[in-house]
Amino acid sequence: MRDATLCPIHPVISEAGYASLTVPTHRASTIVFPDAAAYATRGQRDLDGYSYGLHGTPTNRVLEAQLTALEGGQHTVLLPSGQAAIAVVFLAMLKPGDTVMIPDSAYPPVLGFCQNFLGPLGIGHRIYRPDAGDLAAQIDASVKLIWMESPGSTTMEVQDVPAIVALAGRHGIRTGIDNTWATPLLFKPLAHGVDFSMQALTKYVGGHSDLLMGSVSVADAGLRRLMRDQMRMLGLGVPPDAVALALRGIETMAVRLAHQGRVALEIAQTLSARGIGEVLHPALPSCPGHSLFKRDFAGASGVFSVVLPDATRLNAALDALRVFAIGASWGGTRSLMAPMTISRATPHPRNAKTILRLQIGLEDPADLRADLDAFCAILTPEKADV
């Protein structure tokens, strides 16, 4: 071959004896085939095969298999974000005339997707209080999917997943859940009969606040194919470099989550004793859904909330933070605070109240407590240190 040809064609080398402890990052758009027959049948290959870089490389397959094992399922698909993962589940399950049930405690963009994207397509949604009783009263023949989030965003309400799955089963309805808070290390939705177990890998799997990704795991190959069909039509894929970051993060997830969960509970207990507001942490007996949490979960993660009775000095207290950062997307190594106001569709005692969500990271707990002491001294100067 001439020099100009040797430049783009890479030589084949032996990989015998090369056994890296890390997963290689395979980058590709074009996939080549050994012969014409293989190319002609590329579209008929199984979903684990390779036909185009958008649909996955060996790097992606490793993360899919690892998540599948943790979830106790059969298959996992990777999406560009947690919101994209939720959207693909909804689009795979719903058609015009169908209805999806959304808990009032869910991640707010879920409702936005239903209102602004599904609604114009003729797909309806209903909001239910995050309990099986209110859900049962709203089910009719149009309902094809029940979505859950447990604990719920911000207010940390725990849903009775087995009861909801049983209710759905009696009506032939599929179920899905956002399990980002717990990860499959602390709660395994598929083991409780849920059809779709979704995570925002942006959070604890990535673990370093430097990637965006979501996943959905299932125990039914047919459900995987429905999602993959939607992903192909929408052109949704995950770049292998981001997958490599997730593979790096997942190696330390169990250690990080155990530490963050332990420190978060200790801090939640301290804040509760200090009396700066109602502390919403599922592991606290005072938190809504605590009995369900004790029954179903293997432990707690590092995110909880505080309902502030008076937010007059909140901005000044936040501006004085030295260790905690102000930010919303949790799951990384840094501790965060994010003030928010909820406005539920159904009556709720915390509607319109300011809620402070905390994410506990990997800093020294003593430094976190010192930062919180200074924060609380500004927020509630009338309260004595605990």
N, C-alpha and C positions, 0 to 999 in steps of 0.2 A: 504493500500500500504506500501511496505517496504521503508526504508530510501533511498536506491539508486534510487527508482522510484520517491519518493517525490522531489528529487533534481531537475530533469529537467521538471517536470510537475508543472506549476504554478496554484495556487488556483484561482478560480473565485470569485471576490469580487464585491460588489455593487458600482456603480458609482453615485447612486442617491444623489443629493445635491451637487455634485462636478461640478462646472461651472467655469473653468479657463478662464481668459481673454485672455490668449495666446493660440495659436494652439499647441496641443500636437505633439511631434515628434515621428511618428510611424516608427520604423526600422524593416525591414523584408526582408528575401529572400524567405523563404517557406511560402506559404499561405495554411492553412488547411480548410477543408470543412466539413459541418455538417453531410453529409451522402454520400454514394457511388454515388447516382444519381447526386448530385451537382458536385462531382468531375468529373464524366463522361462527363458532359456538360460544363466544365469550358472554353473550347475553343470557345464555341458558345455564351458566354455571351457578353453583350454590352461593348463598349470600356471604360465605366466608372466603370466597375466591377473590381474585384481583382482576379488575377490568379497566379501572380508571382511578387516578389518584384521589379524586373527590370521594370515592366510596371506601377508602381505607388502604393503609399500607400495613406491613407486618408490625410496625410500631403501634398502630391503632389496635390491631388485633390482640396484642399483649394486654393493653389496658382494658379492653372489653372483657377478655377472659378473666382478668384479675378482679374486676368489679362483679362479674357474674358469680365468681366463687364466693366473694364476700356477701353478696346478696342472697346466695342460695338459690339462684335461678338457673335458667338455661341459656339465655341470650341477653346481651346488652348492646345498645346503640349509643353513640356519642354525638352530641350536638354542640353548636357554637356557644351556647349559654344555657343557664337554667330555664329562662323564659322560653327559649327556642325548644327545649325539651318538653315543656308543658304544652306549647303550641302544637307540636307534632303529635302528641298523644290525643289532644282534642280533635285535630284534623283527621286522624286515623279512625276515630270512633264515631264522629258526628257528621250528619248530612242535613240539608235543609229540612226543617220540620222537627228535628230532634232538639232535646234540651239537655244541658249539663247542669248539675247541682254544684254550687260553689259555697264553701263555708264562709261565714262572715268574718272569720279570723284569718283568712288567707292573705298571702302576699299580694298587695294592692294591684300590681300590673296584671294579675290573672283576671281580675274583674274588668280592667281596661281592655284586655284582649277580647273578652266576651262581648263587651259593649261596642267596641270600635272595629273589630275585625269579623267576629263570628256573626254579630247581629245583622250587618248588611248582607250576609250570605243566607239569611233566613234560619240561622241556628240560634235557638233561645237559651237563656240561662235563668236560673233561680238561685237566690241566696238563702241559705239556711243557717240558723244558729248552730254552732258546732256541737250538736248533740243529736243522737239518733231519733229522739222523739219528734223534734221539729222537722227533721228530714223526712220521716215516715209520713207526716201529714201532707207533704207537698209532692209526693211521688205520683206520677200518672204514666200512661202508656208512652208519652213522648220522651221520657227520661231514659237516656242511653248510657250516661256516664255520671258517676258520683265522684267528685274530687274531694280530697281531704288534705289537711296540713296539720301535723301534730308533732310538737306543740305549734300553735298558730303564731304567725308573725306578730311581734310586739307584745300581745297580751298573753302569750304562752299557754293558751288553753289546750288541754289534751283531749283528743277525741277517743271515743270508744270504738277503736278500729274493728275488733271482732264483731261487735254488734252491728256496725254499719255494713260490714261485708256480708253478714248473715241476712240482713235486710235486703241488700242488693241481690243476693243470690235467689231470694224468694221471688224477685221480680225479673230475673234474668238481665240484670244491669251490671255493666263492667265498673270496676273501681280503680282509682289511682290515687297516689299520695305523694306529696312533697315531703321527703324524708331528710332534707338537708341538715336540719338542726341536729338530728341524732346520728346520721350516717348509719350504714348497716352494722357498725360495731356496737351500737347501743339499741337499735331496734331493726328487726328484719320484717318488713311489710309482706313479702311474698310468703313467709312462713305463716302469716295470719290470713292468707287467702286473697290479699290484694293483687289485682292484675298487673298494675304498672307501678313500679317503685322508682321514683325520680329523685335525683340529687343535683344540686348546683355544685359541680366539681370545682367551681371558682372558690368555694369556701374551704372546707376542711381537707379535701383530697389534695387540691393544689397547695394550700397551707401557707403560701408566701405572698399572697396579694399581687400576683403577677401573671395570672392567666384567667381567661374566661372560657368556661366549658360546662356542659351539662350531660347527664346520662339518664337513660331509662332502662331498667332491667325487667325482664318478664320470664315467666315459666312456660309460656306458650309460644311455639315457633310461629304460629299463624299471626299472633300479635306483632311479633318482630317484623314479619314481612309487610304487614300493613304500614308500620312506621317507616320502614326502609323505602317503600313505594312513595310515601309522602316526601321523604327526604330527597329522593331522586328528582321528583317533579319540581321541588323548590330549590334544588341545587345546594342543599345543606351538607356540609362536611366539616371536618376538624383538621387543622394543619398538624402534621406530625411533630413539629417543634413544640407546639403547645401540649401535645400528648406526652412528649418527653418530660416536660415540666410536671405534669400530673403524675407520671410514673415515679419521678423523683420524690414528689410530695407524699405519695401514698406509702412510701417506705417508712416514714416517720409518723404517720397519722395516728396510730394507736398510742404512741408515747405522748405526742402532743395533746391528743384529746383527753387522755387520762389526767395529765397535769392541768390543763385548762379547766376541765370539769371540776377537779378537786378545789382549785383556787377560787373558781367562780362561786362555788357553793359557800366556801368560807367567807368570801366577801359579801355575798348575798345575806348571809346570817348576820354579819356585822352591821350592814346597812339597815336590816330589819330591826335590830336591837337599838340602833341609833334613832330610829323613828323619823327619817327624812321623808318617808312616803311609803305607800304600799309596795312591797317587793314581790314581783311576780317571777318566781323560779319554781318549776314543776317539782323539784325535790323538797320544797318547803311545804309542810302540812297545811299552811294557810293558803296555798295557791290553788286556783280552780283546776280540777282534774288530777290532784295529787294522788288519789287512790288508784286511778287508772295508770298513772305514771309508775307507781310502785309495782303494779301488777305486770305491766307490759315491757318496761324499759330496763336495760342492763345498767344504766347509769345516766349521768347528765353531761351535757356539753358545756361550753364556756360562754353561752349567751343567756342573758336574763334582762328583766326590765324593772323600772321603778316608776310608779305613778306619783307625780309630784303634786301635792296639794297647792303649792304656791311656786310659780316659775318666775317671779318678779326679778330675782337675782340670777337666773340661770345663765344668761349670756356672760355675765361677769365671772361666774364660777367656771364656765367652760374656757373662757379666755385665759384663766389662771393655770390651766392644766400644764404640767411639765412632762409627765410620763404617758398618760392617756392621750391619744390623738382624737380629733373630731372627724368621724367618718361613718359610713353606713354599711359597707360591704364587709362583713366579718369573716372569721375563719383563719386569718393569718397569724403571724407571730406577734403583732402589735396589739395592745389593748386599745379599745375604741369606745367612744360615747357618741350617741346619735339621738338628739331630741326629735320627737315627732308628736303629732296630734292625730288621734284616730277619729274617724267619723263613720261608725258602722251603719249599715242599712237597717239593721234591726235595733230595737232599744237596748242600750247597754250602759251600765253604771259608769263606764270610763269614757263614754263619748265626750268629745271636745276637751278632754283633759290632756295635759302635757305628760307624755311618757318618755322617760329617758332609757334608751336601750344600751346596755353595756356588753362589750365583748372582751373577755379576758384573754390576754396573749401569753407570751413566754417571759415577760420581765420578772425580776425578783419580786415576790409578793410583798416584801417590806416596802419597796419603792412604790408599788401600787397603792398600798394602804396610806402611805405618807401623802401621795397625790390626792387620794380621796379625802383625807383629813382636811387638807387645804381647800378642796372643792366644797366640802360640806360646811366648813367654817364660813365661807362666803354665801353659800346657798341658804343655809339655816343657821345664822349666827346665834340664835336663841337656844340651839340644842348643844348640850355639853358633849364632849368627846366620850365615846364608849371605850 
